[in-house]
């Protein structure tokens, strides 16, 4: 994210992922780092870390859109912050960038949960454009518009933990899914 004091884009995620996955990946990384280091004495550094991650995310989005940071911020403005809009069940939802202020970081320090639980990082690191296939609301096998199910090619229970995010998937209707699995 930061190289020699300057923000740098992450080349591997800008080309093959959509904007929703990009912003969620950056938000997860920042939240995890802030939760890990929130017990430190110098909270000002964490606010600066959020600033650097925000501009790194913006640079990644500008590389994807081939525009400037100011244009991306203007186009993606949501209230006082910015974010990405996406469709879910025919409704427009927004994924805003989280602003971590001094008070918000202090509240995160009072977290009483188990700090040893790791977040499943494979949720936000899909390789295929999964959201576009779900938005189509059609079976990839027979083109029906009935309720859809996700079919994992190969069993997940036999896969190693680092390979779960790389599993190939198909969006199928219930009939096609039963034909394939049985």
C-alpha positions in Angstrom: 0.0 0.0 0.0 2.7 2.5 0.9 6.2 2.5 -0.7 8.8 5.1 0.3 6.1 7.3 1.9 3.8 7.4 -1.1 0.6 5.6 -1.9 0.8 2.7 -4.3 -1.9 0.8 -6.1 -2.2 -2.9 -5.7 -1.9 -4.1 -9.3 -3.2 -7.6 -8.9 -6.6 -6.6 -7.6 -7.3 -3.6 -9.9 -7.6 -5.6 -13.1 -9.7 -8.6 -12.3 -12.0 -7.5 -9.5 -15.0 -5.2 -9.5 -15.1 -2.0 -7.4 -17.2 -3.5 -4.6 -14.6 -6.2 -4.0 -11.8 -3.7 -4.1 -13.3 -1.3 -1.5 -14.3 -4.2 0.8 -10.7 -5.6 0.6 -9.2 -2.3 1.6 -11.8 -1.8 4.4 -11.1 -5.2 5.9 -7.3 -4.7 5.9 -7.6 -1.2 7.5 -10.1 -2.4 10.2 -7.9 -5.4 11.0 -4.8 -3.3 11.4 -6.6 -0.7 13.5 -8.1 -3.4 15.8 -4.6 -5.0 16.2 -2.8 -1.7 17.0 -5.5 0.2 18.8 -4.0 -0.5 22.2 -0.9 1.5 21.2 -0.2 4.9 22.7 0.0 6.9 19.5 -3.5 6.8 17.9 -2.7 9.6 15.5 -0.6 7.2 13.5 -3.7 4.9 13.0 -5.7 7.9 11.7 -2.9 8.6 9.3 -2.8 4.9 8.3 -6.6 5.1 7.4 -5.8 8.2 5.3 -3.0 6.3 3.4 -5.2 3.3 2.9 -8.1 5.5 1.6 -5.9 7.1 -1.0 -4.4 3.8 -2.0 -7.9 2.5 -2.5 -8.8 5.6 -4.5 -5.7 5.2 -6.7 -6.6 1.6 -7.4 -10.1 2.7 -8.4 -8.7 5.5 -10.6 -6.5 3.0 -12.3 -9.5 0.8 -13.0 -11.6 3.7 -14.2 -8.7 5.5 -15.9 -9.6 8.9 -14.4 -8.3 11.1 -11.6 -8.8 10.8 -7.8 -10.9 14.0 -7.7 -13.3 12.6 -10.4 -13.7 9.3 -8.6 -14.4 11.1 -5.3 -16.9 13.4 -7.0 -18.7 10.6 -8.8 -18.8 8.3 -5.7 -19.7 10.9 -3.1 -22.1 9.6 -0.5 -22.9 12.4 2.1 -19.7 13.5 3.7 -17.7 10.5 2.5 -17.4 8.4 -0.7 -18.3 4.9 -1.6 -19.4 2.4 -4.3 -23.0 1.6 -5.3 -24.1 -1.9 -6.1 -27.3 -3.7 -7.0 -28.6 -6.4 -4.7 -32.1 -7.9 -5.2 -33.0 -5.1 -7.6 -32.2 -2.4 -5.0 -29.3 0.0 -5.0 -27.1 -0.3 -1.9 -24.0 1.7 -1.0 -20.6 0.5 0.4 -19.2 3.7 2.0 -15.5 4.2 3.0 -15.3 4.1 6.8 -13.8 7.2 8.4 -11.9 6.3 11.6 -11.9 9.3 13.9 -10.2 9.6 17.3 -13.4 8.7 19.2 -14.2 5.7 16.9 -10.7 4.2 17.4 -11.0 4.7 21.2 -14.3 2.8 21.1 -12.6 0.0 19.2 -10.0 -0.2 22.0 -12.8 -1.2 24.5 -13.6 -4.3 22.5 -14.2 -7.2 24.8 -14.3 -10.1 22.3 -11.7 -12.8 21.7 -8.7 -11.2 19.8 -7.4 -14.5 18.7 -10.3 -15.2 16.2 -9.1 -14.6 12.7 -11.4 -13.1 10.0 -12.0 -15.2 6.9 -10.1 -13.2 4.4 -11.3 -15.3 1.4 -14.8 -13.7 1.6 -13.6 -10.5 -0.1 -11.0 -12.0 -2.4 -13.0 -13.6 -5.2 -11.1 -14.3 -8.5 -14.1 -14.3 -10.8 -16.6 -11.5 -11.1 -19.2 -13.3 -9.0 -21.5 -10.4 -8.5 -22.1 -10.0 -12.2 -23.1 -13.6 -12.6 -25.5 -13.4 -9.7 -27.0 -10.1 -11.0 -27.9 -11.9 -14.3 -30.4 -14.0 -12.2 -30.2 -16.8 -14.8 -29.0 -20.4 -14.6 -25.7 -20.8 -16.4 -26.8 -24.2 -17.6 -30.4 -23.8 -18.9 -31.1 -20.0 -18.6 -34.1 -20.4 -16.2 -34.9 -17.5 -13.9 -36.0 -19.7 -10.9 -34.3 -19.4 -7.5 -30.6 -20.0 -7.9 -28.0 -22.0 -6.1 -24.2 -21.9 -6.1 -22.5 -25.1 -7.2 -18.8 -25.5 -6.2 -16.9 -27.6 -8.8 -15.0 -30.0 -6.6 -15.7 -30.6 -2.9 -14.9 -27.9 -0.4 -14.5 -30.4 2.5 -11.5 -31.9 0.8 -9.8 -28.6 -0.1 -7.1 -27.0 1.9 -7.9 -23.7 3.6 -6.0 -21.5 1.2 -7.7 -23.1 -1.9 -11.3 -22.4 -0.8 -11.1 -18.9 -2.3 -9.9 -20.3 -5.6 -12.8 -22.8 -6.1 -14.6 -22.5 -9.4 -18.4 -21.9 -9.0 -21.4 -22.0 -11.2 -24.7 -20.3 -10.7 -27.4 -22.9 -11.3 -31.1 -23.4 -10.8 -32.3 -26.0 -8.3 -33.1 -28.6 -11.0 -29.7 -28.3 -12.7 -27.9 -28.4 -9.4 -29.7 -31.6 -8.4 -28.8 -33.2 -11.8 -25.2 -32.3 -11.4 -24.8 -33.4 -7.8 -26.8 -36.7 -8.0 
